[in-house]
Amino acid sequence: MNTPTNYKMIGLMSGTSGDGLDIAYCEFHYDGNWTFDIPAYQTAPFPEKMAKKLRKSHKLNGYKLSLLDIEFGRWMGMQVRQFINKHQLTVDAVSSHGHTVFHQPQEKISLQIGNGWALHQASGLPVINDFRMLDVQLGGQGAPLVPIGDRLLFGEYDYCINLGGIANISMESAGQRIAFDICPFNLLLNYFAEYEGLAYDKNGELAKKGRVLPGVLKNLNKLSYYDIEGHKSLGREDLVGFFEILEGGETYKAENILHTLVVHYTEQIKRAMKPIPSKKAKVLITGGGAFNTFFMETLEEALGEDFQIMPSGETIINFKEALIFAFLGVLKLRDEVNCLSSVTGAKQDNCGGVLYGQIKS
């Protein structure tokens, strides 16, 4: 049987920021190299009650978490069905990241909810999800998963940085793709913006008014996570040390915490990047943090002449992760590697994901 060269997929991304579900209809073509298009996309905001449950999902008991798993899967399936009807689309399959509840690869667990069977039945389409667990069982971090897409879809960039709930980076090094979570990002920025009654710090305006807290900055930079070499990833559970520094002892103004976090993130991102001899390194920055004007200006100044932040457009900034999860689903359907051991530290490259339903031939 010939392997198809064209795929019509929907990618779903529910990130750690918890602001909504990114839905991207993606068309992929393979002729020795991969090309893509994103003809339709949207972000579906979570219903208020569901958003609250998702934010507290790591505190739920087993029964309530199981109910939320089904509820969230069904809701995502309904959003997909409405999206397809609105745009009159023909789709091969849905590929879903799910909502991360626990990420503790050292304990061989990484749990994303959004039940595949419920999503399959509500959408009426084959569904692929649970992309992390195989890699975790093979001794890997199960994250980041996006780098295979960075390599095959965005290979013209030297560095790919995503600024979502967590900031991560992907790059080629000695013929291998390497990637890791650098530091938290919107998880903390949004949390402290809420001190001022804001869902987030628009354009970094609040942070810009603040000043650096030198002692806090020093202690953040000394956190043990930054001493880990090689394969590493962050989960919500790993933020305890950050909160102890930012909320322990003194009471700081939100604007000063936010300003200090911007400086801290800038330092850690710059530390993760190395100049490339005889050329200016091309940098792609995506995710919600790319709209934080104050942070982007601070980072661009810190990186200097050795790096060039490339324009990418709002569609790629907002939907690159949903696009790449759609692509991970394509690789799963082709039974090709979609998770790199050079990124995660697993004992071997692997093809993660579980298929619910049957693909039409």
N, C-alpha and C positions, 0 to 999 in steps of 0.2 A: 504494500500500500504506500502511495506517495505521501510524503509529509507536506501538509499545507504550507503555503508561503504568505498567506494573508489571514489576518485575524482581526475580528471586531470584538473588543472587550470593554467591560466596565470595571474600572478600578475604584475601590472604596478605601478611604483613609480616615480613621478616627484617631487623631494624635493625642499625645499626653497633655496638650494644652486644654482639651476638652471643650472647644468652642463650637464644634459641629462636625458633620460628616461631609467630607469632600467626595464628590462623585464626578468621575471623568470618563467620558466615552472616548476610547482610543482605537485607532486603526494602525496596525503594524504590518509592514511588508519586509520580507527577507529575500535578497538576491545576492547573497554572499556577505552583505552588510545589512544591518537593521535600520529602517527608517520608520518614522511615526508621524501621526497627526492627531490633534485633539479637537475634533469638530464641535463637541458639546461638553459642557461642564457646569457644575453649580456646587455651592455649599449649602447643605440643608441644616439649619440650626436645630439643635436638640430641643425637644419639648422641655419646659422648665423642670417638671418632676423627674423626667429621665436624666437630665443633665445633673441634677442633684444626686440621684442614685449612682450615676457613673463616677462622679467625683468621690463618692464615699464607698465605692464598690469593694475596695480592699479591706473595709471594716465590716462587711456583711457576713452573716453566717452562711453555711453551705446551702441551705434551702433557699434563702432569699437571693443568693448569688446565682443559683440555678434558674430561678424565675427571671432574674434580670437578663441572664444569658439568652433565654428564649425570647423575652420581650424585645430586647435590643436587636436580635437577629430578625425577628418578624418586622420590626419598624424599619430596619435597613432595607429589607426586601420590598416593603411597600413604597419606600422612597425611590428605589430602583424602578419599580413598575410605573410609578407616576412620571419619572424622568424619561423612560423609554416612550411612553405614550405621548408625552409633551413634544418630544423631538422626532417621533415616528422612526425609531431606530430598529435595526435588525442586529442582534447581539449573539455572539457565540457562547460567552460565559461571563460570570461575575467573579472578580478576584478581590478578596477582602482581607485587610489587615486585622480588623477587629479592634476592640478597646482593651488595652493592657491593664490588667488588675495586679498581677504579681510578675516581677521579673527578677528571678534569683538563680541565674545559671549555675552558680556554685552548688546549689541544692537540686540541680537538674529540673528546674521548673521555670516556665515562662508561660503565663496564662493570658490569653486574649479571648474575651467573650464576644458574643455575636453569633449565636448558634447557626451552624452551616445548614442543617436540615430546615430550620425555621426560615432562614434567608432564602433557601432554594424554593420552598413551597410558596412563600409570599411573593417572590419575584417571578416564579415560573421558569427560571433559568438554572443551568448548571452553575455550581458555586465551588470556588476553591478558597480555602482559608487554612488556618493553623500552619503558617509558614515557618515558625521558629522551632517547634518542638523536636523535629528530627535532628537538627543541628545541635541543640542542647544535649540530646541523648548521645550524640557523637563527641561530646566533650567540649563543644563550642559555646560561645556566648549567645548564639541565636540572634545576634544583632552586631552591627547594623546589617540590614538586608538590602538596602538600596544600592550598594556599590557595584553589583553586577550590572544594574541598569546604567550607572554612571559610566562604566567601562564601555558598554555596547551601544548606548544611546547618546552619551554626552562625552565621548572620547576626545573631543577637541579642547576640553578644558583640563588644565593641569591640577586644579584643586576644585572639588565640589563640596560646598559647605551648606548644610541645612540648618536653619535657625527656627526650630519649632519649640516644643516644650523643652527639648534638650538640643544642644548644638552638637552636630557631628560633622566629620570631615572624611573625605575619600580621595585617594590619589594613587598614582602608579609609583612603585619603588622597586628598582632592580628587576623589572619584568613581572612583578606581582602587584595585584591590587591590594592596598592596605587601607583600613578605615577604622575609626573608633569614635566613641562619644567623647567630646572634648570637655564639656561642662554643662551644667543646667543652662536654660535660657528662659523662655517665657513662663515656665513653671514658677520660677521665683519672681520674675518681673511682674507678672499678672497678680501674683499673691500679694505683693507689697503695694501695687497700684490700688488694690481693693481697700487698703487702709484709708485711702482718700475717696472711697466710694466709686472708683473707676473700675470698669471691667478689664481695662488694660491702659497702659500709658501711651496714648496716641502720639505718634511721631517722636516719642521720647521727651515730650515737652516738660514733664514733671522732673525726670532725671536731669535734664539740662539745667534746671533751676538749682539743683542740689550741689553738694561739694563732696569730695572724697573724704571718707573716714579712714585715716591712715592705718590705725590699729586693726580695724575690721578687714581692710584690704590685705594686710600682711597675714592675718590669720586664715583668710580664705585661700590665699596662695599656698599656704602650708598644709592644706588638707591632704590626707594620705592618698586620695584617689589620684592626685597629680603625680605621685611617685611611681604609680604602676606603669611598667613598660610593656609595650606590645598590646595584645588583645584585651580590650576592656569596654564595658558598656555600663550605662547608668539607668537606674530605675527610680521610681518615686521613693522607694525604701532607702535609697542612698543619700537622701537630702537631709537626713537628721543632723549631720555635722554642720551643714550650711545654716540650718535654723538655729542651732545652738549658738553659732557666732552672731547671727543677725538679730536674734531675739533674746539672747541671754544677757543678763545683767542690765546694761543701760537701755533706755528707751530712745531709739533713734527716729528722727523724722523720716517719713517715707521717701521724700525726695533725695535725701542723703544716702539712704540705702540703695535706691535705684541708681543714683550716679555712681556709687561705689561698685555696684554690680556691673554696670556698663564698662567701667575701667578694668575690673577683674576679668570679665569675659574677653575683652580686647586683648589683654595680656596673655591669656591662655590660648586664644585662637592664634595669635601671632607666634607663640611658642611652638605650636603644632605645625607650622609651615616653614619650609626652607626655601631660600631663593634658588632659582634654576640658573646655572652658569650660562652666560652668553644670550639670555633671552629674558623678557619680562613675562613672569608666570601669569597665565590667564586663570581667573578665579570666577566661578559661578556661585552666586549666593541666592538661595531660595528659602521658602518658609516665611511665616508671618513676621519674623524679626527683620526681614529685608525691608519692611516698611517703617522700621524704627529709624527715622532720619538721624537723630542724635547719635545712635549707636553706629550707624553706617558711616557717618562723617568721622567719628572717633576712630573706627577701625581703619578706614582708608588712610587717614593721617598716620596712624601707627605703622601700617604696612609699608608706606613709603614708595619709592620708585621701582622696587624690585617686583612689585605685584600690580596687576591691573584687574580691577573688578569689572567684569563684562556686563553690559546691559542684556537683560533676558526677557523682559516683558512680564506683565502681571499674570498671564495664564501659566507660564512655567513657574513663576515664583509661588503661586498659590496651589498648583495642581501637579507639580513634579512628582511628589511622593505617591499620589493616587495613580498617576501615569505608570510609575515604575512597579507598583503592585499589580497593575493590569499586566505589565510585561512579565513579572514573576509567574503569573498565571499562564501566560503563553509558553514560557520555558517549561513549566510543569506539564502542560499538555503535550509538549514535544519530548518529554522525558529527558530534558537537558539540565545541566547544572544551573541552579538559580541561587545558590548560597556558597560563597567562597571560603574555604578553610584558611586562606591567607588573611582574611578579614576577621573571622570569628574564632580561630584557634581550634576548630574541630579536627578530628583525626583525618578527615578527607572532605573534599568538595561533595556537595550533596544536592538533591532535588527535593526540596521540602514542599509541603502543602498536602491537603486532603481534598479530594473531589467528591462533591455531593451531586448526584444526578448523572445523566449521560450526555456526552457531547454528540450532537447530530453530525453524521458523516456527510 
